[in-house]
Every structure is written in structure tokens, then in C-alpha cells.
């Protein structure tokens, strides 16, 4: 695996993402509640602080939890919540050691269908349905991992010519489009929530008026 990526918007960090399956996986794990560039630059920062040029699942899983949390907490912090994310990264690496001998690429090596790959991704610590589908779309769109039915298994994130997730980011312009899409989704969700709250209040007001 040696692909040009633009998720971190930093040459060294993106270079690592393009050649390291584990780095890409950890970047995806970190991609929540922080800007995507921050999340996907995390693997490079972790590797550099561990004195290595790549992430090693065995080495990370074997780290003292407090020491590893401190490593992620050094400024600039790897994540907004470095302590809790350190635990998640270690859990992910421990799972990879137990099930794939530490080889992240083993998750998708030899899979026969997108559905099978999705199930494998959903079994990873810290990967729910949405995160698993986004990473599946990233594998298919940018990393050339395309088992039969991968687009369908990735749901809306697998569609071509859309800007919905990290899977669709290939540079600053597409990053801006994905960010705009996310803001639209948040605004729509907020509006829907307000509408539901308004409907829930109406019966109470009617009853109050009838007293």
C-alpha cells in the first residue's frame, strides 16, 4: 500500500496514511469531535513521538496506559480528548494483535464481499456502523480495496461523485465540500430536533389553556 492521500493536509502525515494500513485505521478512529485534518495527522504524531516511522500494533498495545495517554496529551495534543482516545487506540491495537497478529491489512486481505468486510470493520473496537461504512468507502475509493458489493456495503458513503466523508477528500477543495455537507447535516438535524420539541409542547399548552 503506497497511495497519495490528502486527509491530513500535511505531506508527512499524508505520506504515512498512504503507506500504512494501521495509520489509516487509527486516523479513522480518531476522526470524531475534531477537524478531520487534526484526526488524520494523529497517526504521524504518535509514530514520531514513539521514535518510529510507522505505527506498530504490538508496540502500542504493550505500552503502559498512563504513559501512552501522556504521549497523546503532549502539546500539541493528538486529540481534543487525548486520554480517552489513547485507550481506544490501545484497544484497537490489542484487538489487531489478538485477531490479525497486529497486521491491520489482514482485516481486508482476502475478503470476498463488501458485506464481509463491513462486518469485520464493525467488530473493531471504536468502530460503529457509520465509521465502518466510511472506512470501507475510503478503502474502496482511495486505497483500491474493492471486494464485490463494496459500494453497496458502504451505503451512501460508497456512492461516486459525492462529498460526504473522509472517503471523498482528495485535497483542500473536496475537504471544504465535505465540511459544508457536514454542516448542512448538522443544521438539518438541529432543525428537526427543534420541530419535534415544538410538537411535543403543543398538547401541554392546549391542556393548560383548557383549565
VEXZAGU-203709 format. One record per residue (C-alpha): x, y, z; residue in three letters; residue number from 1. Coordinates in nm, 2 decimals. Layout:
N
<atom xx="X" yy="Y" zz="Z" rest="ALA" nr="NUM"/>
...
This chain:
211
<atom xx="0.00" yy="0.00" zz="0.00" rest="UNK" nr="1"/>
<atom xx="0.16" yy="0.32" zz="-0.12" rest="UNK" nr="2"/>
<atom xx="-0.11" yy="0.58" zz="-0.21" rest="UNK" nr="3"/>
<atom xx="-0.11" yy="0.96" zz="-0.22" rest="UNK" nr="4"/>
<atom xx="-0.36" yy="1.08" zz="0.03" rest="UNK" nr="5"/>
<atom xx="-0.47" yy="1.43" zz="0.14" rest="UNK" nr="6"/>
<atom xx="-0.67" yy="1.37" zz="0.46" rest="UNK" nr="7"/>
<atom xx="-0.42" yy="1.53" zz="0.70" rest="UNK" nr="8"/>
<atom xx="-0.34" yy="1.82" zz="0.46" rest="UNK" nr="9"/>
<atom xx="0.03" yy="1.77" zz="0.58" rest="UNK" nr="10"/>
<atom xx="0.28" yy="1.60" zz="0.34" rest="UNK" nr="11"/>
<atom xx="0.45" yy="1.38" zz="0.60" rest="UNK" nr="12"/>
<atom xx="0.13" yy="1.28" zz="0.78" rest="UNK" nr="13"/>
<atom xx="-0.05" yy="1.21" zz="0.45" rest="UNK" nr="14"/>
<atom xx="0.25" yy="1.00" zz="0.33" rest="UNK" nr="15"/>
<atom xx="0.22" yy="0.78" zz="0.63" rest="UNK" nr="16"/>
<atom xx="-0.15" yy="0.74" zz="0.58" rest="UNK" nr="17"/>
<atom xx="-0.09" yy="0.63" zz="0.22" rest="UNK" nr="18"/>
<atom xx="0.16" yy="0.36" zz="0.31" rest="UNK" nr="19"/>
<atom xx="0.04" yy="0.23" zz="0.64" rest="UNK" nr="20"/>
<atom xx="-0.29" yy="0.05" zz="0.68" rest="UNK" nr="21"/>
<atom xx="-0.27" yy="0.09" zz="1.06" rest="UNK" nr="22"/>
<atom xx="-0.21" yy="0.46" zz="1.04" rest="UNK" nr="23"/>
<atom xx="-0.52" yy="0.49" zz="0.81" rest="UNK" nr="24"/>
<atom xx="-0.72" yy="0.29" zz="1.06" rest="UNK" nr="25"/>
<atom xx="-0.61" yy="0.49" zz="1.36" rest="UNK" nr="26"/>
<atom xx="-0.68" yy="0.81" zz="1.18" rest="UNK" nr="27"/>
<atom xx="-1.03" yy="0.69" zz="1.11" rest="UNK" nr="28"/>
<atom xx="-1.07" yy="0.60" zz="1.48" rest="UNK" nr="29"/>
<atom xx="-0.96" yy="0.95" zz="1.59" rest="UNK" nr="30"/>
<atom xx="-1.20" yy="1.12" zz="1.34" rest="UNK" nr="31"/>
<atom xx="-1.47" yy="1.23" zz="1.58" rest="UNK" nr="32"/>
<atom xx="-1.53" yy="1.56" zz="1.76" rest="UNK" nr="33"/>
<atom xx="-1.22" yy="1.72" zz="1.60" rest="UNK" nr="34"/>
<atom xx="-1.15" yy="1.85" zz="1.25" rest="UNK" nr="35"/>
<atom xx="-1.06" yy="1.58" zz="1.00" rest="UNK" nr="36"/>
<atom xx="-0.71" yy="1.72" zz="0.94" rest="UNK" nr="37"/>
<atom xx="-0.64" yy="1.70" zz="1.31" rest="UNK" nr="38"/>
<atom xx="-0.76" yy="1.34" zz="1.34" rest="UNK" nr="39"/>
<atom xx="-0.57" yy="1.21" zz="1.04" rest="UNK" nr="40"/>
<atom xx="-0.25" yy="1.38" zz="1.14" rest="UNK" nr="41"/>
<atom xx="-0.26" yy="1.20" zz="1.47" rest="UNK" nr="42"/>
<atom xx="-0.10" yy="0.87" zz="1.35" rest="UNK" nr="43"/>
<atom xx="0.21" yy="1.06" zz="1.23" rest="UNK" nr="44"/>
<atom xx="0.23" yy="1.25" zz="1.56" rest="UNK" nr="45"/>
<atom xx="0.20" yy="0.92" zz="1.76" rest="UNK" nr="46"/>
<atom xx="0.47" yy="0.75" zz="1.54" rest="UNK" nr="47"/>
<atom xx="0.71" yy="1.04" zz="1.57" rest="UNK" nr="48"/>
<atom xx="0.67" yy="1.06" zz="1.95" rest="UNK" nr="49"/>
<atom xx="0.73" yy="0.68" zz="1.97" rest="UNK" nr="50"/>
<atom xx="1.05" yy="0.73" zz="1.78" rest="UNK" nr="51"/>
<atom xx="0.93" yy="0.53" zz="1.48" rest="UNK" nr="52"/>
<atom xx="0.84" yy="0.59" zz="1.11" rest="UNK" nr="53"/>
<atom xx="0.52" yy="0.39" zz="1.13" rest="UNK" nr="54"/>
<atom xx="0.27" yy="0.26" zz="1.39" rest="UNK" nr="55"/>
<atom xx="0.32" yy="-0.08" zz="1.53" rest="UNK" nr="56"/>
<atom xx="0.01" yy="-0.25" zz="1.68" rest="UNK" nr="57"/>
<atom xx="0.22" yy="-0.48" zz="1.91" rest="UNK" nr="58"/>
<atom xx="0.42" yy="-0.18" zz="2.04" rest="UNK" nr="59"/>
<atom xx="0.12" yy="0.03" zz="2.11" rest="UNK" nr="60"/>
<atom xx="-0.08" yy="-0.25" zz="2.27" rest="UNK" nr="61"/>
<atom xx="0.21" yy="-0.32" zz="2.50" rest="UNK" nr="62"/>
<atom xx="0.25" yy="0.05" zz="2.62" rest="UNK" nr="63"/>
<atom xx="0.18" yy="0.14" zz="2.97" rest="UNK" nr="64"/>
<atom xx="-0.17" yy="0.30" zz="2.95" rest="UNK" nr="65"/>
<atom xx="-0.08" yy="0.61" zz="3.15" rest="UNK" nr="66"/>
<atom xx="0.24" yy="0.66" zz="2.96" rest="UNK" nr="67"/>
<atom xx="0.06" yy="0.62" zz="2.63" rest="UNK" nr="68"/>
<atom xx="-0.21" yy="0.87" zz="2.74" rest="UNK" nr="69"/>
<atom xx="0.06" yy="1.12" zz="2.84" rest="UNK" nr="70"/>
<atom xx="0.22" yy="1.07" zz="2.49" rest="UNK" nr="71"/>
<atom xx="-0.10" yy="1.17" zz="2.32" rest="UNK" nr="72"/>
<atom xx="-0.16" yy="1.45" zz="2.56" rest="UNK" nr="73"/>
<atom xx="0.17" yy="1.63" zz="2.49" rest="UNK" nr="74"/>
<atom xx="0.12" yy="1.96" zz="2.32" rest="UNK" nr="75"/>
<atom xx="0.00" yy="1.98" zz="2.06" rest="UNK" nr="76"/>
<atom xx="-0.24" yy="1.71" zz="2.17" rest="UNK" nr="77"/>
<atom xx="-0.33" yy="1.43" zz="1.93" rest="UNK" nr="78"/>
<atom xx="-0.70" yy="1.48" zz="2.00" rest="UNK" nr="79"/>
<atom xx="-0.93" yy="1.70" zz="2.20" rest="UNK" nr="80"/>
<atom xx="-0.98" yy="1.41" zz="2.44" rest="UNK" nr="81"/>
<atom xx="-0.63" yy="1.25" zz="2.43" rest="UNK" nr="82"/>
<atom xx="-0.68" yy="1.03" zz="2.74" rest="UNK" nr="83"/>
<atom xx="-0.99" yy="0.86" zz="2.62" rest="UNK" nr="84"/>
<atom xx="-0.86" yy="0.83" zz="2.27" rest="UNK" nr="85"/>
<atom xx="-0.54" yy="0.68" zz="2.39" rest="UNK" nr="86"/>
<atom xx="-0.74" yy="0.40" zz="2.55" rest="UNK" nr="87"/>
<atom xx="-0.94" yy="0.35" zz="2.22" rest="UNK" nr="88"/>
<atom xx="-0.62" yy="0.33" zz="2.02" rest="UNK" nr="89"/>
<atom xx="-0.47" yy="0.07" zz="2.25" rest="UNK" nr="90"/>
<atom xx="-0.79" yy="-0.13" zz="2.25" rest="UNK" nr="91"/>
<atom xx="-0.79" yy="-0.13" zz="1.87" rest="UNK" nr="92"/>
<atom xx="-0.42" yy="-0.23" zz="1.85" rest="UNK" nr="93"/>
<atom xx="-0.48" yy="-0.51" zz="2.11" rest="UNK" nr="94"/>
<atom xx="-0.77" yy="-0.64" zz="1.90" rest="UNK" nr="95"/>
<atom xx="-0.55" yy="-0.64" zz="1.59" rest="UNK" nr="96"/>
<atom xx="-0.27" yy="-0.83" zz="1.78" rest="UNK" nr="97"/>
<atom xx="-0.52" yy="-1.09" zz="1.90" rest="UNK" nr="98"/>
<atom xx="-0.71" yy="-1.14" zz="1.58" rest="UNK" nr="99"/>
<atom xx="-0.47" yy="-1.04" zz="1.30" rest="UNK" nr="100"/>
<atom xx="-0.13" yy="-1.07" zz="1.45" rest="UNK" nr="101"/>
<atom xx="-0.10" yy="-0.69" zz="1.45" rest="UNK" nr="102"/>
<atom xx="-0.15" yy="-0.67" zz="1.08" rest="UNK" nr="103"/>
<atom xx="-0.42" yy="-0.41" zz="1.00" rest="UNK" nr="104"/>
<atom xx="-0.42" yy="-0.50" zz="0.63" rest="UNK" nr="105"/>
<atom xx="-0.53" yy="-0.85" zz="0.74" rest="UNK" nr="106"/>
<atom xx="-0.88" yy="-0.71" zz="0.80" rest="UNK" nr="107"/>
<atom xx="-0.94" yy="-0.68" zz="0.43" rest="UNK" nr="108"/>
<atom xx="-0.69" yy="-0.92" zz="0.28" rest="UNK" nr="109"/>
<atom xx="-0.88" yy="-1.20" zz="0.11" rest="UNK" nr="110"/>
<atom xx="-1.23" yy="-1.08" zz="0.19" rest="UNK" nr="111"/>
<atom xx="-1.48" yy="-1.19" zz="-0.08" rest="UNK" nr="112"/>
<atom xx="-1.75" yy="-0.93" zz="-0.04" rest="UNK" nr="113"/>
<atom xx="-1.82" yy="-0.58" zz="0.08" rest="UNK" nr="114"/>
<atom xx="-2.07" yy="-0.72" zz="0.34" rest="UNK" nr="115"/>
<atom xx="-1.80" yy="-0.94" zz="0.49" rest="UNK" nr="116"/>
<atom xx="-1.55" yy="-0.65" zz="0.51" rest="UNK" nr="117"/>
<atom xx="-1.81" yy="-0.43" zz="0.67" rest="UNK" nr="118"/>
<atom xx="-1.88" yy="-0.69" zz="0.94" rest="UNK" nr="119"/>
<atom xx="-1.50" yy="-0.72" zz="1.01" rest="UNK" nr="120"/>
<atom xx="-1.48" yy="-0.34" zz="1.04" rest="UNK" nr="121"/>
<atom xx="-1.78" yy="-0.33" zz="1.28" rest="UNK" nr="122"/>
<atom xx="-1.61" yy="-0.58" zz="1.51" rest="UNK" nr="123"/>
<atom xx="-1.32" yy="-0.34" zz="1.56" rest="UNK" nr="124"/>
<atom xx="-1.32" yy="-0.15" zz="1.90" rest="UNK" nr="125"/>
<atom xx="-1.44" yy="0.20" zz="1.84" rest="UNK" nr="126"/>
<atom xx="-1.60" yy="0.13" zz="1.50" rest="UNK" nr="127"/>
<atom xx="-1.97" yy="0.16" zz="1.49" rest="UNK" nr="128"/>
<atom xx="-2.18" yy="0.12" zz="1.17" rest="UNK" nr="129"/>
<atom xx="-2.12" yy="0.47" zz="1.04" rest="UNK" nr="130"/>
<atom xx="-1.74" yy="0.47" zz="1.10" rest="UNK" nr="131"/>
<atom xx="-1.71" yy="0.12" zz="0.95" rest="UNK" nr="132"/>
<atom xx="-1.90" yy="0.23" zz="0.64" rest="UNK" nr="133"/>
<atom xx="-1.69" yy="0.55" zz="0.60" rest="UNK" nr="134"/>
<atom xx="-1.37" yy="0.35" zz="0.63" rest="UNK" nr="135"/>
<atom xx="-1.50" yy="0.09" zz="0.38" rest="UNK" nr="136"/>
<atom xx="-1.57" yy="0.37" zz="0.14" rest="UNK" nr="137"/>
<atom xx="-1.22" yy="0.51" zz="0.20" rest="UNK" nr="138"/>
<atom xx="-1.07" yy="0.17" zz="0.12" rest="UNK" nr="139"/>
<atom xx="-1.26" yy="0.14" zz="-0.20" rest="UNK" nr="140"/>
<atom xx="-1.23" yy="0.50" zz="-0.33" rest="UNK" nr="141"/>
<atom xx="-0.87" yy="0.57" zz="-0.23" rest="UNK" nr="142"/>
<atom xx="-0.69" yy="0.25" zz="-0.14" rest="UNK" nr="143"/>
<atom xx="-0.80" yy="0.02" zz="-0.41" rest="UNK" nr="144"/>
<atom xx="-0.97" yy="-0.23" zz="-0.18" rest="UNK" nr="145"/>
<atom xx="-1.28" yy="-0.32" zz="-0.37" rest="UNK" nr="146"/>
<atom xx="-1.44" yy="-0.65" zz="-0.29" rest="UNK" nr="147"/>
<atom xx="-1.77" yy="-0.73" zz="-0.47" rest="UNK" nr="148"/>
<atom xx="-2.05" yy="-0.51" zz="-0.34" rest="UNK" nr="149"/>
<atom xx="-1.82" yy="-0.27" zz="-0.16" rest="UNK" nr="150"/>
<atom xx="-2.02" yy="0.04" zz="-0.26" rest="UNK" nr="151"/>
<atom xx="-2.35" yy="-0.11" zz="-0.15" rest="UNK" nr="152"/>
<atom xx="-2.20" yy="-0.22" zz="0.18" rest="UNK" nr="153"/>
<atom xx="-2.07" yy="0.13" zz="0.24" rest="UNK" nr="154"/>
<atom xx="-2.42" yy="0.28" zz="0.19" rest="UNK" nr="155"/>
<atom xx="-2.44" yy="0.64" zz="0.09" rest="UNK" nr="156"/>
<atom xx="-2.07" yy="0.69" zz="0.16" rest="UNK" nr="157"/>
<atom xx="-1.98" yy="0.45" zz="-0.12" rest="UNK" nr="158"/>
<atom xx="-2.16" yy="0.64" zz="-0.39" rest="UNK" nr="159"/>
<atom xx="-1.95" yy="0.80" zz="-0.66" rest="UNK" nr="160"/>
<atom xx="-1.92" yy="1.18" zz="-0.71" rest="UNK" nr="161"/>
<atom xx="-2.03" yy="1.27" zz="-0.36" rest="UNK" nr="162"/>
<atom xx="-1.87" yy="1.47" zz="-0.08" rest="UNK" nr="163"/>
<atom xx="-1.99" yy="1.32" zz="0.24" rest="UNK" nr="164"/>
<atom xx="-1.70" yy="1.19" zz="0.44" rest="UNK" nr="165"/>
<atom xx="-1.32" yy="1.14" zz="0.47" rest="UNK" nr="166"/>
<atom xx="-1.35" yy="0.89" zz="0.19" rest="UNK" nr="167"/>
<atom xx="-1.42" yy="1.18" zz="-0.06" rest="UNK" nr="168"/>
<atom xx="-1.13" yy="1.41" zz="0.04" rest="UNK" nr="169"/>
<atom xx="-0.85" yy="1.44" zz="-0.21" rest="UNK" nr="170"/>
<atom xx="-0.75" yy="1.80" zz="-0.15" rest="UNK" nr="171"/>
<atom xx="-0.85" yy="2.13" zz="0.00" rest="UNK" nr="172"/>
<atom xx="-1.14" yy="2.18" zz="-0.23" rest="UNK" nr="173"/>
<atom xx="-1.30" yy="1.85" zz="-0.16" rest="UNK" nr="174"/>
<atom xx="-1.23" yy="1.90" zz="0.21" rest="UNK" nr="175"/>
<atom xx="-1.43" yy="2.22" zz="0.20" rest="UNK" nr="176"/>
<atom xx="-1.72" yy="2.04" zz="0.02" rest="UNK" nr="177"/>
<atom xx="-1.73" yy="1.76" zz="0.28" rest="UNK" nr="178"/>
<atom xx="-1.72" yy="2.01" zz="0.56" rest="UNK" nr="179"/>
<atom xx="-2.00" yy="2.21" zz="0.41" rest="UNK" nr="180"/>
<atom xx="-2.21" yy="1.89" zz="0.37" rest="UNK" nr="181"/>
<atom xx="-2.15" yy="1.80" zz="0.74" rest="UNK" nr="182"/>
<atom xx="-2.26" yy="2.15" zz="0.84" rest="UNK" nr="183"/>
<atom xx="-2.58" yy="2.11" zz="0.64" rest="UNK" nr="184"/>
<atom xx="-2.65" yy="1.77" zz="0.80" rest="UNK" nr="185"/>
<atom xx="-2.60" yy="1.92" zz="1.15" rest="UNK" nr="186"/>
<atom xx="-2.83" yy="2.21" zz="1.07" rest="UNK" nr="187"/>
<atom xx="-3.09" yy="1.98" zz="0.93" rest="UNK" nr="188"/>
<atom xx="-3.07" yy="1.76" zz="1.24" rest="UNK" nr="189"/>
<atom xx="-3.09" yy="2.06" zz="1.47" rest="UNK" nr="190"/>
<atom xx="-3.40" yy="2.19" zz="1.28" rest="UNK" nr="191"/>
<atom xx="-3.57" yy="1.85" zz="1.30" rest="UNK" nr="192"/>
<atom xx="-3.50" yy="1.83" zz="1.67" rest="UNK" nr="193"/>
<atom xx="-3.65" yy="2.18" zz="1.73" rest="UNK" nr="194"/>
<atom xx="-3.95" yy="2.08" zz="1.52" rest="UNK" nr="195"/>
<atom xx="-4.01" yy="1.77" zz="1.73" rest="UNK" nr="196"/>
<atom xx="-3.97" yy="1.97" zz="2.05" rest="UNK" nr="197"/>
<atom xx="-4.22" yy="2.22" zz="1.93" rest="UNK" nr="198"/>
<atom xx="-4.48" yy="1.95" zz="1.85" rest="UNK" nr="199"/>
<atom xx="-4.42" yy="1.79" zz="2.19" rest="UNK" nr="200"/>
<atom xx="-4.50" yy="2.12" zz="2.37" rest="UNK" nr="201"/>
<atom xx="-4.83" yy="2.18" zz="2.19" rest="UNK" nr="202"/>
<atom xx="-5.05" yy="1.92" zz="2.37" rest="UNK" nr="203"/>
<atom xx="-4.93" yy="2.06" zz="2.70" rest="UNK" nr="204"/>
<atom xx="-5.02" yy="2.42" zz="2.60" rest="UNK" nr="205"/>
<atom xx="-5.37" yy="2.31" zz="2.48" rest="UNK" nr="206"/>
<atom xx="-5.43" yy="2.13" zz="2.81" rest="UNK" nr="207"/>
<atom xx="-5.31" yy="2.44" zz="3.00" rest="UNK" nr="208"/>
<atom xx="-5.54" yy="2.66" zz="2.81" rest="UNK" nr="209"/>
<atom xx="-5.84" yy="2.44" zz="2.88" rest="UNK" nr="210"/>
<atom xx="-5.81" yy="2.47" zz="3.26" rest="UNK" nr="211"/>
